[in-house]
Amino acid sequence: MLWAALATIYVVWGSTYLGIAIAIETIPPFLMAAMRFALAGSALFAWEVVRGGRGFRLPSAREWRDSAIVGTLLLGIGNGFVGLAEETVPSGIAAIFIALIPLWFAVLGRLYFHDPLPRLVLVGIGVGLAGVVLLVWPFGDGANAFDLAGVVILLVAPLGWAHGSLYSARKAVLPARPLMATGLQMLLGSGALFIEAVLTGELGRFRPEAVSASSLAALVYLTVFGSLLAFNAYAWLLRNAPLSLVGTYAYVNPVVAVALGGLILAEPITPRTLVASAVIVAAVAMIVTARGRMARPATEVAPVEGSVAADGAGAASPAGSPASAASVAARGHPPDAPPGQPRLTPEAAPRP
């Protein structure tokens, strides 16, 4: 069971970038994400209503408001922008950029909350930025050239994810039941994505009759496997496996995404891409390791009451994963873990 759950988050979250690339071939990115999270959020919300029975109560006004803020940041920006970027940037490259989320957690934590930045974290930030430069510079023609606008969007996406995670963990008042918190954020985040679809003219461009079978299958895959199955596998792992083992998905997902993009979509994988990817993954490892050491005393001392941000397909995350354990960011409560679950570091949040 352990290795099956681990393989699920390795493969499913790594493949969500591919799923997005296929889905947006005939479905505009914001609209596709809006449908995905509306369906997944409705399923989770309905489950909570049924499970709650007569004791079910609707979230408070404050919980609705804060869930809307978190859902907009995590899904409207964090996840939606990944889909937008994948219109011009290969799915594997998008996954590599999203792998840098721990860097933004460290920087924003320092900027907003004066969190310490150990030397290893500073080195990791520098190495990560160097990896990005190696990956995308210079812009223009050539085998390793990427669309500048797409690259900028991929730099904004994890900023939205990180802001939503930090707000969720340190400021927001969210429903106490994790699945309710996740479902509500998905539903409200899908509303933000729908507004983005309207503002960017996607509704006018969308032709339902032109949606391909492969795009429809990818949407179903992202909804069922990325937003629901992998989310529950991740939640189970948080309760039954060492966090050091669970966190290895952060290093595996970009590798899976790059490999699938190359094998299935024939995305170019150049030696420079491989070297830059290795540099970025090494930087992430430095940051996660250093911040994990910082969090360890808190993990051993006391659990935290909690709430979550969304789900994992991708939860980072922002490409193929919903927003599930993202809010875990500072308060550190895992997605579907009951009160008493060990504290997590921000780096543990799932990716698109």
TAJO-V481804 format. One record per pair of residues at least 4 apart in sequence whose ideal C-beta (glycine too) atoms are under 7 Angstrom apart, sorted by sequence separation. I is the first residue (numbers start at 1). J is the second residue. If there is no record, write none. Layout:
I:J / I:J
This chain:
1:5 / 2:6 / 3:7 / 4:8 / 6:10 / 7:11 / 8:12 / 9:13 / 10:14 / 11:15 / 12:16 / 15:19 / 16:20 / 17:21 / 18:22 / 19:23 / 20:24 / 23:27 / 24:28 / 27:31 / 28:32 / 29:33 / 30:34 / 31:35 / 32:36 / 33:37 / 34:38 / 35:39 / 36:40 / 37:41 / 38:42 / 39:43 / 40:44 / 41:45 / 42:46 / 43:47 / 44:48 / 45:49 / 46:50 / 47:51 / 48:52 / 52:56 / 59:63 / 61:65 / 62:66 / 63:67 / 64:68 / 65:69 / 66:70 / 67:71 / 68:72 / 69:73 / 70:74 / 71:75 / 72:76 / 73:77 / 74:78 / 75:79 / 76:80 / 77:81 / 80:84 / 81:85 / 82:86 / 85:89 / 89:93 / 91:95 / 92:96 / 93:97 / 94:98 / 95:99 / 100:104 / 101:105 / 102:106 / 103:107 / 104:108 / 105:109 / 106:110 / 107:111 / 108:112 / 109:113 / 110:114 / 117:121 / 119:123 / 120:124 / 121:125 / 122:126 / 123:127 / 124:128 / 125:129 / 126:130 / 127:131 / 128:132 / 129:133 / 130:134 / 131:135 / 132:136 / 133:137 / 141:145 / 146:150 / 147:151 / 148:152 / 149:153 / 150:154 / 151:155 / 152:156 / 153:157 / 156:160 / 157:161 / 158:162 / 159:163 / 160:164 / 161:165 / 162:166 / 163:167 / 164:168 / 165:169 / 166:170 / 167:171 / 168:172 / 177:181 / 178:182 / 179:183 / 180:184 / 181:185 / 182:186 / 183:187 / 184:188 / 185:189 / 186:190 / 188:192 / 189:193 / 190:194 / 191:195 / 192:196 / 193:197 / 194:198 / 195:199 / 196:200 / 201:205 / 202:206 / 211:215 / 212:216 / 213:217 / 214:218 / 215:219 / 216:220 / 217:221 / 218:222 / 219:223 / 220:224 / 221:225 / 222:226 / 223:227 / 224:228 / 225:229 / 226:230 / 227:231 / 228:232 / 229:233 / 230:234 / 231:235 / 232:236 / 233:237 / 234:238 / 235:239 / 236:240 / 237:241 / 241:245 / 243:247 / 248:252 / 249:253 / 252:256 / 253:257 / 254:258 / 255:259 / 256:260 / 257:261 / 258:262 / 259:263 / 260:264 / 261:265 / 262:266 / 269:273 / 271:275 / 272:276 / 273:277 / 274:278 / 275:279 / 276:280 / 277:281 / 278:282 / 279:283 / 280:284 / 281:285 / 282:286 / 283:287 / 284:288 / 285:289 / 286:290 / 287:291 / 288:292 / 289:293 / 290:294 / 291:295 / 292:296 / 295:299 / 296:300 / 297:301 / 311:315 / 314:318 / 317:321 / 327:331 / 328:332 / 333:337 / 337:341 / 344:348 / 24:29 / 27:32 / 59:64 / 73:78 / 74:79 / 75:80 / 86:91 / 89:94 / 110:115 / 117:122 / 140:145 / 146:151 / 167:172 / 175:180 / 197:202 / 198:203 / 211:216 / 221:226 / 222:227 / 224:229 / 225:230 / 241:246 / 262:267 / 269:274 / 310:315 / 312:317 / 314:319 / 316:321 / 328:333 / 109:115 / 139:145 / 168:174 / 175:181 / 197:203 / 261:267 / 314:320 / 315:321 / 328:334 / 49:56 / 110:117 / 174:181 / 262:269 / 313:320 / 314:321 / 315:322 / 334:341 / 24:32 / 59:67 / 86:94 / 238:246 / 313:321 / 314:322 / 315:323 / 333:341 / 23:32 / 85:94 / 139:148 / 175:184 / 237:246 / 312:321 / 313:322 / 315:324 / 317:326 / 325:334 / 136:146 / 311:321 / 312:322 / 315:325 / 316:326 / 325:335 / 334:344 / 106:117 / 258:269 / 311:322 / 315:326 / 324:335 / 332:343 / 82:94 / 310:322 / 311:323 / 312:324 / 332:344 / 310:323 / 311:324 / 312:325 / 332:345 / 309:323 / 310:324 / 106:121 / 136:151 / 309:324 / 82:98 / 308:324 / 309:325 / 310:326 / 328:344 / 330:346 / 308:325 / 309:326 / 329:346 / 107:125 / 309:327 / 106:125 / 258:277 / 308:327 / 307:327 / 308:328 / 328:348 / 329:349 / 328:349 / 103:125 / 254:277 / 312:335 / 325:348 / 326:349 / 311:335 / 325:349 / 103:128 / 306:331 / 308:333 / 325:350 / 307:333 / 324:350 / 254:281 / 304:331 / 306:333 / 308:335 / 100:128 / 304:332 / 304:333 / 321:350 / 251:281 / 321:351 / 321:352 / 317:349 / 319:351 / 320:352 / 251:284 / 306:339 / 316:349 / 317:350 / 318:351 / 319:352 / 250:284 / 251:285 / 305:339 / 315:349 / 316:350 / 317:351 / 318:352 / 315:350 / 316:351 / 317:352 / 303:339 / 314:350 / 315:351 / 316:352 / 303:340 / 314:351 / 315:352 / 37:75 / 250:288 / 303:341 / 312:350 / 314:352 / 96:135 / 303:342 / 304:343 / 313:352 / 303:343 / 247:288 / 33:75 / 299:342 / 299:343 / 298:343 / 33:79 / 33:80 / 295:343 / 30:80 / 33:83 / 295:345 / 29:80 / 32:83 / 30:83 / 93:146 / 292:345 / 29:83 / 30:84 / 104:158 / 108:162 / 112:166 / 291:345 / 29:84 / 104:159 / 108:163 / 291:347 / 89:146 / 97:154 / 101:158 / 105:162 / 109:166 / 29:87 / 89:147 / 97:155 / 100:158 / 104:162 / 108:166 / 24:83 / 88:147 / 98:157 / 288:347 / 94:154 / 98:158 / 101:161 / 287:347 / 88:149 / 89:150 / 101:162 / 20:82 / 24:86 / 88:150 / 89:151 / 20:83 / 24:87 / 21:86 / 85:150 / 89:154 / 20:86 / 85:153 / 84:153 / 85:154 / 21:91 / 20:91 / 81:153 / 85:157 / 18:91 / 17:91 / 17:92 / 81:156 / 82:157 / 81:157 / 17:94 / 17:95 / 234:312 / 77:156 / 78:157 / 81:160 / 77:157 / 78:158 / 231:311 / 231:312 / 78:160 / 230:312 / 77:160 / 78:161 / 230:313 / 227:311 / 78:164 / 227:313 / 73:160 / 74:161 / 226:313 / 226:314 / 73:163 / 74:164 / 73:164 / 222:313 / 234:325 / 231:324 / 70:164 / 73:167 / 226:320 / 226:321 / 227:322 / 238:334 / 70:167 / 250:347 / 69:167 / 70:168 / 222:320 / 239:337 / 253:351 / 235:334 / 238:337 / 243:342 / 235:335 / 247:347 / 234:335 / 235:336 / 243:344 / 247:348 / 70:172 / 235:337 / 239:341 / 69:172 / 238:341 / 231:335 / 232:336 / 243:348 / 66:172 / 66:173 / 67:174 / 66:174 / 63:173 / 62:173 / 63:174 / 74:185 / 75:186 / 63:175 / 76:189 / 80:193 / 67:181 / 71:185 / 75:189 / 70:185 / 71:186 / 74:189 / 59:175 / 76:192 / 80:196 / 234:350 / 67:184 / 71:188 / 72:189 / 75:192 / 76:193 / 67:185 / 71:189 / 75:193 / 68:188 / 72:192 / 76:196 / 67:188 / 71:192 / 189:310 / 185:309 / 186:310 / 59:184 / 143:268 / 185:310 / 186:311 / 144:270 / 181:307 / 182:308 / 143:270 / 181:308 / 144:272 / 182:310 / 48:177 / 144:273 / 178:307 / 182:311 / 178:308 / 48:179 / 176:307 / 47:179 / 48:180 / 175:307 / 174:307 / 189:323 / 44:179 / 48:183 / 186:322 / 44:182 / 45:183 / 134:272 / 135:273 / 185:323 / 44:183 / 45:184 / 134:275 / 135:276 / 168:309 / 41:183 / 44:186 / 45:187 / 134:276 / 182:324 / 165:309 / 41:186 / 42:187 / 131:276 / 134:279 / 164:309 / 40:186 / 41:187 / 131:279 / 132:280 / 37:186 / 38:187 / 41:190 / 130:279 / 131:280 / 99:250 / 37:189 / 38:190 / 127:279 / 128:280 / 131:283 / 37:190 / 182:335 / 99:254 / 127:282 / 128:283 / 161:316 / 34:190 / 37:193 / 127:283 / 128:284 / 161:317 / 161:318 / 178:335 / 179:336 / 95:253 / 96:254 / 168:326 / 169:327 / 178:336 / 34:193 / 95:254 / 124:283 / 127:286 / 164:323 / 168:327 / 169:328 / 178:337 / 33:193 / 34:194 / 158:318 / 169:329 / 170:330 / 157:318 / 165:326 / 168:329 / 169:330 / 170:331 / 95:257 / 124:286 / 164:326 / 165:327 / 169:331 / 30:193 / 34:197 / 95:258 / 123:286 / 124:287 / 166:329 / 169:332 / 165:329 / 166:330 / 92:257 / 161:326 / 30:196 / 31:197 / 91:257 / 92:258 / 120:286 / 121:287 / 124:290 / 30:197 / 28:197 / 92:261 / 120:289 / 121:290 / 30:200 / 91:261 / 92:262 / 120:290 / 121:291 / 31:202 / 90:261 / 30:202 / 118:290 / 28:202 / 91:265 / 31:206 / 92:267 / 91:267 / 118:294 / 28:205 / 90:267 / 28:206 / 116:294 / 100:280 / 96:277 / 99:280 / 106:287 / 165:346 / 99:281 / 102:284 / 36:219 / 40:223 / 26:210 / 27:211 / 35:219 / 39:223 / 96:280 / 100:284 / 103:287 / 165:349 / 26:211 / 43:228 / 99:284 / 102:287 / 106:291 / 26:212 / 36:222 / 102:288 / 25:212 / 32:219 / 36:223 / 40:227 / 27:215 / 40:228 / 26:215 / 25:215 / 37:227 / 36:227 / 22:214 / 23:215 / 27:219 / 22:215 / 23:218 / 22:218 / 23:219 / 19:218 / 23:222 / 19:221 / 20:222 / 19:222 / 16:222 / 19:226 / 16:226 / 12:225 / 12:226 / 101:316 / 12:229 / 13:230 / 12:230 / 98:316 / 98:317 / 98:318 / 8:229 / 9:230 / 98:319 / 8:230 / 9:233 / 95:319 / 105:329 / 8:233 / 9:234 / 94:319 / 5:233 / 5:236 / 6:237 / 5:237 / 74:309 / 75:310 / 13:249 / 74:310 / 82:318 / 81:318 / 82:319 / 2:240 / 14:252 / 2:241 / 10:249 / 14:253 / 18:257 / 70:309 / 71:310 / 79:318 / 9:249 / 13:253 / 17:257 / 78:318 / 79:319 / 15:256 / 105:346 / 10:252 / 14:256 / 18:260 / 105:347 / 14:257 / 18:261 / 79:322 / 21:265 / 79:323 / 102:346 / 11:256 / 15:260 / 78:323 / 102:347 / 10:256 / 18:264 / 18:265 / 75:322 / 75:323 / 101:349 / 74:323 / 71:323 / 74:326 / 98:351 / 98:352 / 70:327 / 82:352 / 79:352 / 40:322 / 37:322 / 16:313 / 16:314 / 13:312 / 20:319 / 13:313 / 20:320 / 12:313 / 13:314 / 19:320 / 17:319 / 9:312 / 16:319 / 17:320 / 16:320 / 15:320 / 16:321 / 13:320 / 13:321 / 17:352 / 16:352 / 13:350 / 13:351
